Amino acid sequence: MSESKELLEATVKGLKDKLEQLQTELNVKTLQLNNVNKPKLNQSTMDIIYDCVTEGIEEFDFSDSENYEFEPEFDYDSKVVIGSIELMHKDYVAEPIIKLIENKFNIIDDTEDEDNK
C-alpha cells in the first residue's frame, strides 16, 4: 500500500513539474503571439523616445495652477478638501514631447501603403 502511495506521490509531483513547464512555455508563446503584428522598435530608438518623453515632461510647469481644474468638496469635519484634480491642458504636455520625437526621427508617411492593403 505504501508503495502505491509513494508511486502516486511521485506521479503527482512529476505531473505538477510538467504542468509548470507547460505553463511557462504557454506564457512565452502567448507573449510571442501578442508581439507578432507589432511594429519593430530597436532598443536604441526606444532610448531616444524615452529621453524625449522625459525631457518633455521636465519642461512642463506642473506647479502652474492654471493648468488644473479643481473640484472642492466638504469632508466629514466640515473642512474644504479637493475632491478631484483634472489636468486641463493635456496637449501642453503631449505637444512638446511629440515635437521632440519628430525632431529626432525621419518620419516616413506609410499610411498610404496601409490604406492600399
Disulfide bonds with the S-S distance in Angstrom:
none
